[in-house]
Amino acid sequence: MIKYTFIRTVWIFIILAIILTINFVILKLAPEFPPTTEDARNIFYARQVTDGYMTVRVEKDPVIIDEIEDDESALCASTKTWCKAEEDSQGNAQYRIYEPIPVGIQFGRYIKNIVTDWNWGYSTRIAVNTPVFDILKQRIPITMRLNLIALVFYIPIGFTLGIIAALFKDRLADNIISLGVMIFISIPSFVVMTMLVMWFAYSLGWFPTQFPADNVVGLNSLKGIFLPVLGLSFLAIAGLTRLTRAELTEVLTSEFLLLARTKGLTKTQAVIRHALRNSMVPLVPSIIFSFVGLLSGSIVIEKIYGIPGTGRVYLNALVPGSYDYNVLLAVTAFYTTIGLFAVLLVDLSYGLVDPRIRMGAKK
């Protein structure tokens, strides 16, 4: 098991490196969107040179300067370069030209900056010239707290509804629960969230219309969390209820459970001691992996409810014509890492739930 875990962890970092490489190359081949103000651009391009992504040279040739000023220079017409007009000490015109180095070398230095200095680059639009990690470290706790609360909230509800539906299969309780599952599993979480905000926040006024600020505490803070947690949970509850019902129904009709009943166990004892335990084998991994689904769903919900989490930052960095590539890379790495480690936990959970399963064991 230890060897298997180590190998899978190594593969996680390999896959993460591959995904980061693909994203980095694609974004570097796209048009650049540097800061809009002159001072911010000066800082940005100076950092690009310091971080090893660009080179800078001073052009004093009058012919080339005339081409630049007449917009005839293909070099300065490119979105990848920046030609800044200056004057030398004698008052003669010159241009400081910033040029990108090859993408492969840029990626090597990007990884080096992360490993050695934990430098994920600087924002160009969200918070100009602010380290990307400083932006994310303020928002990751908010996103994780919101999704963990939703996880704790929906698990007991989904289990309970699934167990009731399985125990009362094809009866009124099962039909009502199955109808609710069909409805909520068909409606996207952002539609549910919009309806919740319209009804409970705007119409009834029971909850705030936007996520409360950091200085809000007490009951008002709890009210601000309730609607997004509810919006994230409906789809998750429906999925867990359906899976629990299916797995428990199959176990309840199995031969070993009938044998347990013939040995004198009551229905309640047979369900608790045998049925629930055996149905946990596929349910526990699905719960772990559902956390990734919650994170994906929270991206849009954070935007709708004004939650200052990673999802909202990610969407803000995707504004057309104003992309913030360094923020996109860092948020993608965050979500990818969570997803890959969730897959590892899913694999390991099989062996924990059912001791007969040994991951990585040889025949």
Order of alpha helices (4+ residues) and beta strands (2+ residues): alpha-alpha-beta-alpha-alpha-beta-beta-alpha-alpha-alpha-alpha-alpha-alpha-alpha-alpha-alpha-alpha
